[in-house]
Amino acid sequence: MLDISNTYVVDSPNKQFKLGYSLSRSLRIPDLAIDGKGITPDYYIDKSIPAVQWLNYVVGILEQ
């Protein structure tokens, strides 16, 4: 919900459900939308790093 803002939530008449909807959507940078794609990470942990080495990899990055 980073491209959507000013959300509003209303209760159903019987209070069993809530409806959330947005009042605005960001169109200022259409080629860099986040929703539906995700935020691009600064560092990737891909298949070149074995699962048993993920922690050491992350610690190394944090210590830089």
KOLNU-819907 format. One record per residue: y, x, z of N, C-alpha, C, O in turn; residue in three letters. Coordinates in pm, 1 decimal, always signed. Example, Ala and Ser with C-alpha at 12.3 -4.5 7.8 and 13.67 -1.06 7.14 Angstrom:
# KOLNU-819907
      nc2      nc1      nc3     cac2     cac1     cac3      cc2      cc1      cc3      oc2      oc1      oc3 residu
   -569.0  +1319.0   +780.0   -450.0  +1230.0   +780.0   -330.0  +1320.0   +780.0   -331.9  +1423.6   +846.5    ala
   -225.0  +1285.0   +708.0   -106.0  +1367.0   +714.0     +3.0  +1290.0   +787.0   +113.8  +1340.9   +803.9    ser
# end
This chain:
# KOLNU-819907
      nc2      nc1      nc3     cac2     cac1     cac3      cc2      cc1      cc3      oc2      oc1      oc3 residu
   -119.3    +81.6     +0.0     +0.0     +0.0     +0.0   +125.7    +85.9     +0.0   +221.9    +55.6    +70.5    met
   +125.2   +191.5    -77.7   +244.8   +274.3    -83.4   +338.5   +233.4   -195.7   +459.0   +257.0   -186.9    leu
   +286.0   +173.2   -300.4   +371.4   +125.6   -409.2   +424.4    -13.9   -380.5   +516.0    -60.8   -448.1    asp
   +368.0    -79.8   -282.0   +408.0   -214.5   -243.7   +481.7   -205.2   -110.2   +441.4   -129.6    -21.8    ile
   +589.0   -281.7    -95.8   +662.0   -276.9    +31.2   +714.7   -415.3    +66.4   +699.0   -511.8     -8.4    ser
   +777.0   -421.1   +181.8   +831.7   -546.5   +231.9   +724.7   -655.4   +233.7   +741.3   -762.2   +174.8    asn
   +616.5   -626.2   +301.6   +508.6   -724.3   +309.9   +541.6   -831.4   +414.0   +614.0   -806.9   +510.6    thr
   +488.2   -946.6   +392.1   +510.8  -1060.6   +479.4   +376.4  -1123.4   +509.4   +293.0  -1137.0   +419.9    tyr
   +354.2  -1161.7   +632.9   +226.8  -1220.7   +674.4   +254.1  -1358.1   +734.3   +342.3  -1374.0   +818.7    val
   +177.8  -1456.5   +689.9   +190.2  -1592.1   +743.9    +52.5  -1641.6   +787.6    -49.3  -1605.8   +728.4    val
    +51.1  -1723.3   +890.7    -73.0  -1783.9   +938.9   -102.6  -1909.8   +859.2    -11.7  -1979.5   +814.2    asp
   -232.2  -1937.8   +842.5   -271.3  -2065.1   +781.8   -241.3  -2175.9   +883.2   -226.0  -2148.3  +1002.1    ser
   -232.9  -2300.0   +837.4   -201.0  -2409.7   +931.4   -295.8  -2418.9  +1050.9   -252.5  -2454.0  +1160.7    pro
   -424.3  -2388.0  +1031.9   -518.2  -2396.8  +1144.0   -532.7  -2263.8  +1219.1   -614.3  -2252.2  +1310.5    asn
   -454.2  -2165.2  +1180.5   -451.4  -2032.7  +1246.2   -581.0  -1952.9  +1229.8   -601.2  -1854.2  +1300.6    lys
   -669.1  -1993.6  +1138.1   -794.0  -1920.3  +1116.0   -775.0  -1801.7  +1023.3   -852.3  -1706.1  +1029.2    gln
   -675.3  -1805.8   +939.1   -655.5  -1702.5   +839.0   -511.3  -1654.9   +838.8   -420.3  -1725.3   +882.7    phe
   -493.0  -1535.1   +789.1   -358.8  -1480.7   +767.6   -347.4  -1445.1   +620.4   -442.1  -1393.7   +560.9    lys
   -233.3  -1471.9   +562.6   -206.3  -1435.7   +424.2    -97.2  -1330.7   +424.4    +10.4  -1351.2   +480.6    leu
   -125.9  -1217.8   +360.8    -26.6  -1112.9   +346.6    +12.2  -1099.1   +201.1    -74.0  -1094.9   +113.3    gly
   +141.2  -1092.0   +175.2   +187.4  -1074.3    +38.0   +311.8   -986.6    +38.3   +381.7   -975.0   +138.9    tyr
   +337.5   -925.4    -76.3   +451.2   -834.2    -83.6   +572.2   -904.3   -142.2   +561.2   -998.2   -221.1    ser
   +685.8   -856.0   -101.5   +810.9   -908.6   -153.8   +870.8   -815.0   -258.4   +962.0   -854.0   -331.4    leu
   +819.6   -690.2   -266.2   +871.5   -596.3   -365.7   +766.0   -492.1   -401.1   +671.3   -467.6   -326.3    ser
   +786.0   -432.2   -517.5   +695.8   -326.7   -564.9   +781.2   -217.7   -626.4   +876.0   -246.0   -699.7    arg
   +747.7    -93.6   -596.8   +823.7    +19.8   -647.2   +791.8    +44.5   -794.1   +675.5    +60.7   -831.1    ser
   +894.4    +47.5   -876.8   +878.9    +79.8  -1018.6   +963.0   +201.0  -1056.7   +981.1   +230.4  -1174.9    leu
  +1014.7   +271.6   -955.2  +1105.7   +382.0   -983.6  +1037.6   +500.1  -1050.8  +1101.8   +572.7  -1126.8    arg
   +909.9   +521.1  -1025.0   +836.9   +631.3  -1087.8   +706.0   +574.2  -1141.9   +601.7   +595.3  -1080.1    ile
   +707.1   +503.4  -1253.4   +586.8   +433.7  -1301.0   +469.0   +526.4  -1333.7   +353.8   +484.1  -1324.3    pro
   +495.5   +650.8  -1371.6   +385.6   +742.0  -1404.1   +323.9   +806.9  -1281.3   +220.6   +873.1  -1291.1    asp
   +386.7   +788.3  -1165.3   +335.0   +849.3  -1042.3   +295.2   +743.8   -939.4   +308.4   +766.1   -819.1    leu
   +247.1   +630.6   -985.9   +201.8   +526.4   -893.3    +87.0   +579.4   -808.5     +7.9   +661.9   -854.4    ala
    +78.2   +532.1   -685.9    -24.5   +580.7   -593.4   -137.2   +479.9   -577.2   -254.4   +517.5   -579.7    ile
   -103.4   +352.0   -560.7   -206.2   +250.3   -540.6   -298.7   +245.5   -661.3   -253.4   +247.3   -775.7    asp
   -427.0   +239.3   -634.7   -526.6   +237.6   -741.5   -571.7   +376.0   -784.0   -673.6   +389.7   -851.8    gly
   -496.9   +479.6   -745.0   -531.6   +617.8   -780.8   -554.5   +703.1   -656.7   -648.5   +782.4   -651.3    lys
   -469.6   +686.4   -559.0   -476.7   +767.7   -438.8   -372.8   +878.2   -441.6   -311.6   +904.6   -545.2    gly
   -353.5   +941.3   -329.8   -258.8  +1051.5   -317.8   -330.0  +1179.4   -358.0   -438.6  +1208.5   -307.9    ile
   -270.2  +1255.0   -447.0   -329.7  +1379.6   -493.6   -332.9  +1480.5   -377.9   -229.7  +1507.0   -316.4    thr
   -450.0  +1536.4   -348.3   -458.8  +1633.1   -238.4   -397.7  +1767.1   -276.4   -392.1  +1803.0   -394.1    pro
   -352.1  +1840.6   -175.8   -302.4  +1976.1   -198.6   -417.5  +2072.7   -221.0   -403.1  +2171.6   -292.9    asp
   -531.6  +2044.1   -159.5   -649.7  +2129.9   -170.8   -770.1  +2042.4   -200.6   -782.9  +1932.3   -147.0    tyr
   -856.8  +2091.1   -285.0   -978.4  +2018.4   -320.6  -1099.4  +2084.7   -256.7  -1108.3  +2207.3   -250.7    tyr
  -1191.3  +2003.8   -209.6  -1320.9  +2053.5   -165.0  -1419.6  +2000.1   -267.6  -1468.6  +1887.7   -256.5    ile
  -1447.6  +2081.8   -366.6  -1535.1  +2037.7   -474.8  -1673.7  +2098.4   -460.8  -1705.5  +2159.0   -358.4    asp
  -1755.8  +2082.3   -562.9  -1895.1  +2128.3   -556.3  -1909.4  +2279.4   -552.4  -2018.1  +2330.2   -524.9    lys
  -1801.4  +2352.4   -579.5  -1810.0  +2498.5   -572.1  -1815.3  +2547.1   -427.3  -1849.8  +2662.5   -401.8    ser
  -1781.5  +2460.1   -332.9  -1786.2  +2493.7   -190.6  -1903.0  +2417.9   -129.8  -1897.8  +2295.3   -119.5    ile
  -2008.6  +2488.2    -89.1  -2124.7  +2420.5    -29.3  -2084.3  +2340.3    +95.2  -1992.8  +2379.6   +167.6    pro
  -2151.4  +2230.3   +119.1  -2119.0  +2141.9   +231.6  -2116.8  +2215.6   +365.0  -2036.6  +2182.4   +452.2    ala
  -2202.9  +2314.1   +382.0  -2207.6  +2386.8   +509.3  -2087.9  +2479.9   +525.7  -2068.3  +2534.7   +634.2    val
  -2007.3  +2499.5   +421.4  -1891.5  +2589.0   +429.1  -1757.9  +2514.6   +430.6  -1652.3  +2578.0   +431.9    gln
  -1761.0  +2381.3   +430.5  -1637.1  +2303.5   +428.6  -1547.1  +2335.8   +547.3  -1426.4  +2354.0   +531.4    trp
  -1605.4  +2342.6   +664.0  -1525.8  +2368.6   +783.8  -1457.5  +2504.5   +775.4  -1338.0  +2515.8   +803.0    leu
  -1532.4  +2607.5   +737.6  -1473.6  +2741.2   +724.3  -1363.5  +2742.6   +618.2  -1261.6  +2809.7   +635.0    asn
  -1383.8  +2669.1   +509.7  -1284.5  +2660.9   +403.2  -1154.8  +2599.1   +456.4  -1046.0  +2650.9   +431.3    tyr
  -1166.9  +2489.3   +529.2  -1049.5  +2420.5   +582.5   -979.2  +2505.9   +687.5   -856.4  +2514.1   +688.4    val
  -1055.0  +2568.9   +774.9   -995.7  +2656.6   +876.2   -919.5  +2769.3   +808.1   -809.6  +2803.9   +851.3    val
   -975.3  +2826.6   +703.3   -908.0  +2933.3   +629.1   -775.9  +2886.2   +571.9   -676.9  +2959.3   +576.7    gly
   -772.4  +2765.1   +517.9   -648.1  +2710.8   +463.9   -545.3  +2690.3   +575.7   -427.9  +2723.8   +560.0    ile
   -590.4  +2635.5   +687.4   -498.1  +2609.6   +798.5   -442.4  +2737.4   +858.2   -330.5  +2738.1   +909.5    leu
   -517.9  +2844.3   +852.4   -472.2  +2970.6   +910.1   -378.7  +3046.8   +817.4   -317.2  +3144.4   +860.3    glu
   -366.3  +3005.8   +693.0   -276.7  +3073.9   +598.2   -132.1  +3051.5   +632.5    -43.7  +3101.7   +563.1    gln
# end
